[in-house]
Amino acid sequence: MRQPYLVLFSLIASLPVCLSAWGISFQTRLEKIEWQVEGDQFECRLSQPITDFGAGQFVRRAGEQATFRLQARERWLGSGSATLLAAAAPWQPGRGDINLGVVSVGAGEVPFNSSQEQAGRLLVGLLEGRSPLVRHRTVQGGDSLEVRLLPVKFRQAYSDYLACTAKLLPVNFEQIRQAQVGFPGGGVDLDPLAQAKLDIILTFLKADPSVNRIQLDGHADNSGNRLTNRDLSRRRALAVMEYFKANGVPAEQITMRFHGERYPLAPNSNEASRAKNRRVSVRLDRAPQAPAAPETPAPADAAPAAAVTS
């Protein structure tokens, strides 16, 4: 009983662009299906090229779960809300499509990104032999349009994708660019939690040398007098700066300021709130590197610098 469904699927899958019962349909011929995996410490991508359309792609950034998106060489999808499904394969009688909800469609090469939950359910569906399917309208004329990925050859590619994601950094730049290092006990020493947070920042700095500026702002609660609080905030910022320097961050990349109790995160009305205010704010940034000044050759008759005496 299974062979007729396989034959039907082969016939359907052999047509890259066709007018189906639902409208214009994009998918790759069955024999040309391929999955591609690429990435680094910052992002992993698992994609299937779609003939005459572009590609369907799962993208997982460091510190996040995957999202699903379409890349379109031409603007096929009109603005609005598309329907996203984990569609049953033609050889799976009795299994209905799973409607995963809608995604907002805009302009540009990447017209939409799914939610992380939708992408996770699509990946599970692919392992079960289901197809990611997008249904929408064309940008011109409003004709019905669907874009389908096929689950052929997926498992090996998924294994390679998992190997890539295992090497991702624990955070991405947007997550780490502003951080708070706490001193809940009221002192100036870094506790294990603060050191663990700084170690995560250091891991990112070593992976991305373009992040070359660190601004530290020390803070205190209002428990002491103004001079005491100002000194506490200075010593806390200094403790964080010394930790960075001890782990290889050049001193010239670090700027340190201290503010006492002037900028609380929470009202100093109870101990829990005061603990939040005993902190150092860490801000990371990318500053353009100044080009090195060209060396000016010394005149032929000039004396070497080492020979100059006073």
URPECOR-V865028 format. One record per residue. N is the residue number from 1. RES is the residue in one small letter. OMEGA is omega as a letter, one per 40 degrees, with the letter a starting at -180 (none if undefined). NEAR is the number of other C-alpha atoms within 10 Angstrom. D_LAST is the distance of its C-alpha to the last C-alpha in whole Angstrom. Layout:
N & RES & OMEGA & NEAR & D_LAST
N & RES & OMEGA & NEAR & D_LAST
//
This chain:
1 & m & a & 6 & 101
2 & r & a & 10 & 97
3 & q & i & 9 & 97
4 & p & i & 11 & 98
5 & y & i & 15 & 96
6 & l & i & 15 & 93
7 & v & i & 13 & 95
8 & l & a & 12 & 94
9 & f & i & 15 & 91
10 & s & i & 15 & 90
11 & l & i & 12 & 92
12 & i & a & 17 & 90
13 & a & a & 20 & 87
14 & s & a & 15 & 87
15 & l & a & 16 & 87
16 & p & i & 18 & 83
17 & v & a & 19 & 84
18 & c & i & 13 & 88
19 & l & a & 13 & 90
20 & s & i & 13 & 91
21 & a & a & 8 & 94
22 & w & a & 11 & 91
23 & g & i & 16 & 89
24 & i & a & 18 & 86
25 & s & i & 20 & 85
26 & f & i & 25 & 82
27 & q & a & 27 & 81
28 & t & i & 25 & 80
29 & r & a & 18 & 83
30 & l & a & 18 & 83
31 & e & a & 10 & 82
32 & k & i & 13 & 79
33 & i & i & 19 & 78
34 & e & i & 17 & 75
35 & w & a & 19 & 72
36 & q & i & 15 & 68
37 & v & i & 19 & 66
38 & e & i & 13 & 62
39 & g & a & 17 & 59
40 & d & a & 14 & 56
41 & q & a & 19 & 55
42 & f & a & 20 & 56
43 & e & i & 20 & 59
44 & c & a & 24 & 62
45 & r & i & 20 & 65
46 & l & a & 23 & 68
47 & s & i & 23 & 70
48 & q & i & 22 & 73
49 & p & i & 20 & 73
50 & i & a & 25 & 76
51 & t & i & 16 & 77
52 & d & a & 14 & 77
53 & f & a & 21 & 76
54 & g & a & 18 & 72
55 & a & i & 21 & 72
56 & g & a & 24 & 73
57 & q & i & 23 & 70
58 & f & a & 24 & 69
59 & v & i & 21 & 65
60 & r & i & 23 & 64
61 & r & i & 21 & 61
62 & a & i & 21 & 59
63 & g & a & 17 & 60
64 & e & i & 16 & 63
65 & q & a & 15 & 67
66 & a & i & 26 & 68
67 & t & i & 21 & 69
68 & f & i & 24 & 71
69 & r & i & 20 & 71
70 & l & i & 23 & 72
71 & q & a & 20 & 70
72 & a & i & 19 & 71
73 & r & i & 13 & 71
74 & e & a & 11 & 73
75 & r & i & 17 & 74
76 & w & a & 16 & 77
77 & l & i & 27 & 78
78 & g & i & 20 & 78
79 & s & a & 16 & 77
80 & g & a & 13 & 79
81 & s & i & 17 & 80
82 & a & i & 20 & 80
83 & t & a & 15 & 82
84 & l & a & 23 & 81
85 & l & i & 23 & 83
86 & a & a & 27 & 83
87 & a & i & 24 & 86
88 & a & i & 21 & 88
89 & a & a & 19 & 89
90 & p & a & 18 & 92
91 & w & i & 17 & 93
92 & q & a & 13 & 93
93 & p & i & 10 & 96
94 & g & i & 8 & 97
95 & r & i & 12 & 93
96 & g & i & 11 & 92
97 & d & i & 15 & 89
98 & i & i & 17 & 86
99 & n & a & 13 & 85
100 & l & i & 20 & 82
101 & g & a & 12 & 82
102 & v & i & 18 & 80
103 & v & i & 20 & 76
104 & s & a & 13 & 75
105 & v & i & 18 & 75
106 & g & i & 16 & 72
107 & a & i & 14 & 71
108 & g & a & 13 & 68
109 & e & i & 13 & 67
110 & v & a & 17 & 68
111 & p & i & 19 & 71
112 & f & i & 21 & 71
113 & n & i & 21 & 70
114 & s & i & 21 & 72
115 & s & i & 16 & 72
116 & q & i & 17 & 71
117 & e & i & 13 & 74
118 & q & i & 21 & 76
119 & a & i & 25 & 74
120 & g & i & 16 & 74
121 & r & i & 16 & 78
122 & l & i & 25 & 78
123 & l & i & 21 & 76
124 & v & i & 12 & 79
125 & g & i & 19 & 81
126 & l & i & 21 & 80
127 & l & i & 15 & 80
128 & e & a & 14 & 84
129 & g & i & 20 & 84
130 & r & a & 25 & 84
131 & s & i & 23 & 82
132 & p & a & 26 & 80
133 & l & i & 24 & 82
134 & v & i & 22 & 80
135 & r & a & 21 & 83
136 & h & i & 25 & 83
137 & r & i & 20 & 83
138 & t & a & 18 & 82
139 & v & i & 15 & 80
140 & q & i & 10 & 82
141 & g & i & 8 & 86
142 & g & i & 11 & 86
143 & d & i & 14 & 87
144 & s & a & 17 & 87
145 & l & i & 22 & 84
146 & e & i & 23 & 83
147 & v & a & 23 & 80
148 & r & i & 22 & 81
149 & l & a & 24 & 79
150 & l & a & 24 & 81
151 & p & a & 22 & 80
152 & v & i & 17 & 81
153 & k & a & 11 & 78
154 & f & a & 19 & 77
155 & r & i & 15 & 76
156 & q & i & 10 & 74
157 & a & i & 16 & 72
158 & y & i & 18 & 72
159 & s & i & 11 & 71
160 & d & i & 14 & 68
161 & y & i & 21 & 67
162 & l & i & 14 & 67
163 & a & i & 13 & 65
164 & c & a & 20 & 62
165 & t & i & 21 & 63
166 & a & a & 12 & 62
167 & k & a & 15 & 59
168 & l & i & 20 & 58
169 & l & a & 19 & 56
170 & p & a & 18 & 57
171 & v & i & 19 & 56
172 & n & a & 18 & 55
173 & f & a & 17 & 53
174 & e & a & 9 & 55
175 & q & a & 12 & 56
176 & i & a & 18 & 53
177 & r & i & 16 & 51
178 & q & a & 14 & 52
179 & a & i & 16 & 52
180 & q & i & 20 & 53
181 & v & a & 24 & 52
182 & g & i & 23 & 54
183 & f & a & 22 & 54
184 & p & a & 19 & 57
185 & g & i & 11 & 57
186 & g & a & 17 & 55
187 & g & a & 14 & 52
188 & v & i & 20 & 49
189 & d & i & 14 & 49
190 & l & i & 19 & 50
191 & d & a & 14 & 53
192 & p & i & 9 & 55
193 & l & i & 12 & 56
194 & a & i & 18 & 53
195 & q & i & 16 & 51
196 & a & i & 13 & 53
197 & k & i & 15 & 53
198 & l & i & 20 & 49
199 & d & i & 15 & 50
200 & i & i & 14 & 52
201 & i & i & 21 & 49
202 & l & i & 17 & 46
203 & t & i & 13 & 49
204 & f & a & 20 & 49
205 & l & i & 18 & 45
206 & k & a & 12 & 45
207 & a & a & 12 & 48
208 & d & a & 14 & 46
209 & p & i & 10 & 43
210 & s & i & 13 & 43
211 & v & a & 18 & 44
212 & n & i & 18 & 40
213 & r & i & 19 & 40
214 & i & i & 21 & 42
215 & q & a & 18 & 43
216 & l & i & 24 & 44
217 & d & i & 22 & 46
218 & g & a & 31 & 47
219 & h & i & 32 & 50
220 & a & i & 32 & 52
221 & d & a & 29 & 56
222 & n & a & 19 & 57
223 & s & a & 13 & 58
224 & g & i & 13 & 55
225 & n & a & 11 & 54
226 & r & a & 16 & 51
227 & l & i & 11 & 48
228 & t & a & 15 & 49
229 & n & i & 23 & 50
230 & r & i & 20 & 47
231 & d & i & 17 & 45
232 & l & a & 26 & 48
233 & s & i & 27 & 47
234 & r & a & 23 & 43
235 & r & i & 19 & 44
236 & r & i & 28 & 46
237 & a & i & 27 & 44
238 & l & i & 20 & 41
239 & a & i & 17 & 43
240 & v & i & 25 & 44
241 & m & a & 20 & 40
242 & e & i & 13 & 39
243 & y & i & 17 & 42
244 & f & a & 19 & 41
245 & k & i & 15 & 38
246 & a & a & 11 & 39
247 & n & i & 10 & 41
248 & g & i & 11 & 38
249 & v & i & 19 & 38
250 & p & a & 12 & 34
251 & a & a & 13 & 34
252 & e & i & 10 & 32
253 & q & a & 14 & 36
254 & i & i & 17 & 38
255 & t & a & 14 & 38
256 & m & i & 16 & 40
257 & r & i & 16 & 42
258 & f & a & 23 & 44
259 & h & a & 18 & 47
260 & g & a & 26 & 49
261 & e & a & 26 & 53
262 & r & a & 15 & 53
263 & y & a & 12 & 54
264 & p & i & 19 & 57
265 & l & a & 16 & 58
266 & a & i & 14 & 62
267 & p & a & 13 & 63
268 & n & a & 17 & 62
269 & s & i & 9 & 66
270 & n & a & 9 & 66
271 & e & a & 12 & 64
272 & a & i & 12 & 65
273 & s & i & 16 & 63
274 & r & i & 22 & 60
275 & a & i & 19 & 59
276 & k & a & 21 & 59
277 & n & i & 28 & 56
278 & r & a & 30 & 54
279 & r & i & 27 & 52
280 & v & i & 29 & 49
281 & s & a & 19 & 49
282 & v & i & 22 & 48
283 & r & i & 17 & 47
284 & l & a & 20 & 46
285 & d & i & 15 & 45
286 & r & i & 13 & 44
287 & a & i & 11 & 41
288 & p & i & 10 & 40
289 & q & i & 8 & 37
290 & a & i & 6 & 34
291 & p & a & 6 & 34
292 & a & i & 6 & 30
293 & a & i & 6 & 28
294 & p & i & 6 & 28
295 & e & i & 6 & 25
296 & t & a & 6 & 24
297 & p & i & 6 & 23
298 & a & i & 10 & 20
299 & p & a & 7 & 21
300 & a & a & 7 & 22
301 & d & i & 6 & 19
302 & a & i & 7 & 16
303 & a & i & 10 & 14
304 & p & a & 9 & 14
305 & a & a & 8 & 12
306 & a & a & 6 & 11
307 & a & a & 6 & 10
308 & v & i & 7 & 7
309 & t & i & 5 & 4
310 & s & none & 2 & 0
//
